């Protein structure tokens, strides 16, 4: 079997387990990605098997806590697939929840193709390429049973731990706010569970966005206009279960909430 066919078969296996809500110990040896580049090839095939539109991207492991949670030492990216994304007010399916956590995040809508024509992106110059800010909750997920020892290559293949995603209302007053210092509180079932700040997301959500834009260019898959980019958790992951009600309050900006189906 050719390498591309191996990668496509790996993606097919992943999609089967996503559809069934089951997990696997690891990829078959012949299908395991040996490099991050191979992991992203599988990730793109995975999106094709979903038969749903890719609406944006996510960044995993932008914080020390996030990296420790999945056993890697650097950020990785995944794809936001439309049928896994929900507007606030809709309940999140409990089908296939294995990682069982929630994360509060800043998400941006992009106003232009991020091609890097003026050089490397930074948190200062990427500001002008943002059309909107949204408050978001991610329910990261994986089909890898031993996700915390699987390694970056397999986690990338498994769509960078992208699971369900909740997009809150657009924030209108954010451009004068220091997102790095924005305090975030997360409640589960009415009780405060975690606190954090925007700086937890790779030093700040704009810095995380710049990292993703540059990484995407380097991979030959630049961010396109109107993509939604969610930039990583601002707190430690919050444990959830069926029926959990999660609310994140971003000081001075607003809040976003969701509930997991019973």
C-alpha positions in Angstrom: 0.0 0.0 0.0 1.4 3.4 -0.9 2.1 6.0 1.8 -0.9 8.1 0.8 -3.2 5.1 0.8 -1.9 4.2 4.3 -2.6 7.7 5.5 -6.1 7.6 3.9 -6.8 4.3 5.6 -5.7 5.7 8.9 -8.1 8.6 8.5 -10.9 6.2 7.6 -10.2 4.2 10.8 -10.3 7.4 12.8 -13.6 8.5 11.3 -15.1 5.1 12.0 -14.3 5.4 15.6 -15.4 9.0 15.8 -18.7 7.9 14.2 -19.1 5.1 16.7 -17.9 7.0 19.7 -15.2 4.4 20.4 -11.4 4.6 21.0 -8.3 2.8 19.7 -5.1 2.0 21.5 -3.0 3.4 18.6 -2.9 3.4 14.8 -1.7 0.2 13.2 2.1 0.3 12.9 2.0 0.6 9.1 -0.3 3.6 9.3 1.3 5.5 12.1 2.6 9.0 11.1 6.3 9.3 11.7 6.5 13.0 11.3 4.2 15.9 12.0 3.9 16.5 8.3 2.5 13.0 7.9 0.1 13.6 10.8 -1.3 16.6 9.0 -1.8 14.6 5.8 -4.0 12.2 7.8 -5.8 15.1 9.4 -6.8 16.5 6.0 -8.0 13.1 4.9 -10.0 12.9 8.1 -11.8 16.1 7.3 -12.7 14.6 3.9 -14.3 11.6 5.5 -16.4 13.8 7.7 -18.2 15.1 4.5 -18.7 18.4 6.3 -17.3 21.9 5.7 -14.1 23.0 7.5 -15.0 26.4 9.0 -11.7 27.1 10.7 -8.9 25.8 12.9 -8.0 25.3 16.6 -4.8 25.3 18.5 -4.1 22.7 21.1 -1.5 22.8 23.8 -1.0 26.5 23.9 -0.6 26.4 27.7 1.6 24.4 30.0 -1.4 22.8 31.5 -2.8 21.9 28.1 0.6 20.4 27.1 0.8 18.4 30.2 -2.8 17.2 29.7 -2.0 15.5 26.3 1.7 14.8 26.9 3.4 17.1 24.4 5.7 20.2 24.7 4.5 22.5 21.9 1.3 23.6 20.2 -0.4 21.7 17.4 -3.4 22.6 15.2 -6.6 20.9 14.2 -9.6 21.7 11.9 -12.9 23.0 13.1 -15.5 20.8 11.2 -18.9 22.3 10.8 -21.0 19.4 12.2 -19.0 19.4 15.4 -19.6 23.2 15.9 -22.6 24.7 17.7 -23.9 28.1 18.5 -24.4 29.0 22.1 -27.8 27.7 23.4 -27.5 24.3 21.7 -26.7 21.3 23.9 -23.5 19.4 23.1 -24.0 15.7 22.3 -22.7 13.2 24.8 -21.8 10.8 22.1 -18.2 9.6 22.2 -17.1 11.8 25.1 -13.8 10.3 26.3 -11.4 13.1 27.1 -14.2 14.6 29.1 -13.2 18.2 29.7 -14.1 21.8 28.6 -11.9 24.8 27.9 -12.7 28.5 27.7 -11.1 30.2 24.7 -10.9 33.3 22.6 -11.9 32.8 18.9 -11.3 35.1 16.0 -12.9 35.5 12.6 -10.3 36.4 10.0 -10.8 39.3 7.6 -8.4 38.3 4.8 -6.2 35.5 3.6 -3.2 35.2 5.8 -0.5 34.6 3.2 2.4 36.3 5.0 3.1 38.6 2.0 4.5 41.3 4.4 6.6 38.9 6.5 6.1 36.9 9.6 3.0 37.5 11.7 3.2 38.8 15.2 0.6 39.7 17.8 1.0 43.3 16.8 0.5 43.1 13.0 -2.1 40.3 13.0 -4.5 42.6 14.8 -5.5 44.3 11.5 -6.4 40.9 10.0 -9.2 40.2 12.5 -12.8 41.0 11.7 -14.4 39.8 14.9 -13.8 38.3 18.4 -16.0 35.6 19.9 -16.0 34.0 23.3 -15.9 30.2 23.0 -15.9 26.9 24.7 -14.2 23.8 23.3 -14.9 20.3 24.3 -11.6 18.7 23.1 -11.7 15.1 22.1 -9.7 12.2 20.9 -10.1 8.6 19.6 -6.8 7.6 21.1 -7.1 5.7 24.3 -3.7 6.6 25.5 -3.8 10.2 24.2 -1.4 11.5 26.9 1.4 9.2 25.6 0.5 8.9 21.9 2.8 11.7 20.8 2.3 14.8 18.7 2.3 13.0 15.4 -0.7 10.8 16.3 -2.5 13.6 18.1 -2.2 15.8 15.0 -3.6 12.9 12.8 -6.5 12.7 15.2 -7.4 16.2 14.2 -5.3 17.9 16.9 -7.8 16.8 19.6 -10.5 18.9 18.0 -13.9 17.9 19.4 -17.1 19.9 19.9 -16.9 23.7 19.7 -19.4 26.3 21.0 -19.2 29.8 19.5 -20.7 32.5 21.7 -21.9 35.9 20.6 -19.6 38.4 18.9 -17.8 40.8 21.3 -18.0 44.4 20.2 -15.8 46.2 22.7 -12.6 44.2 22.6 -10.1 46.2 20.6 -9.2 48.4 23.5 -9.0 45.5 25.9 -5.7 43.9 26.9 -6.7 40.3 26.2 -3.4 39.0 27.8 -4.6 40.3 31.2 -8.3 39.4 30.8 -9.4 37.3 33.7 -11.5 34.2 33.0 -13.6 32.2 35.4 -15.2 28.9 34.6 -18.2 27.4 36.4 -19.6 23.9 36.3 -23.1 23.3 37.5 -23.0 26.7 39.2 -19.8 26.2 41.2 -16.5 28.0 40.4 -14.0 25.4 39.2 -11.1 27.2 37.5 -9.7 30.7 37.0 -7.1 32.0 34.5 -6.1 34.8 32.2 -5.7 35.3 28.5 -1.9 35.0 28.8 -2.3 31.2 29.4 -3.0 30.8 25.7 0.6 30.9 24.4 1.3 34.3 26.1 -2.0 35.7 24.8 -4.6 34.9 22.2 -3.2 37.2 19.6 0.3 35.6 20.0 -1.4 32.2 19.6 -3.2 33.4 16.4 0.1 34.7 15.0 1.8 31.3 15.7 -1.0 29.5 13.9 -0.9 31.8 10.9 2.9 31.3 10.5 2.7 27.6 11.1 -0.1 27.2 8.5 2.0 29.1 5.9 5.0 26.9 6.6 2.8 23.8 6.0 1.5 25.2 2.7 -2.1 25.5 4.1 -2.5 29.2 4.9 -5.5 30.5 6.8 -8.3 31.9 4.6 -10.7 34.8 4.9 -13.7 34.1 7.2 -12.1 31.2 9.0 -12.8 30.9 12.7 -9.7 30.4 14.8 -9.9 29.3 18.4 -6.7 30.0 20.3 -6.4 27.6 23.2 -7.6 27.4 26.8 -7.2 30.2 29.3 -7.5 27.9 32.3 -6.8 24.3 33.2 -9.2 21.9 31.5 -12.4 21.4 33.5 -13.7 17.9 34.0 -17.2 17.3 32.6 -19.7 14.5 32.4 -23.2 13.9 30.9 -25.5 16.7 32.0 -22.7 19.2 33.0 -23.5 22.9 32.7 -20.5 24.9 31.8 -20.2 28.7 31.9 -17.1 30.9 31.2 -17.0 34.5 32.2 -14.4 36.7 30.5 -14.0 39.8 32.6 -15.2 43.0 30.9 -16.2 41.1 27.7 -19.1 38.8 28.5 -19.7 35.1 28.9 -20.4 31.9 27.0 -22.2 28.8 28.3 -23.3 25.3 27.2 -24.6 22.0 28.5 -23.7 18.4 27.8 -26.7 16.2 27.0 -27.8 13.7 29.7 
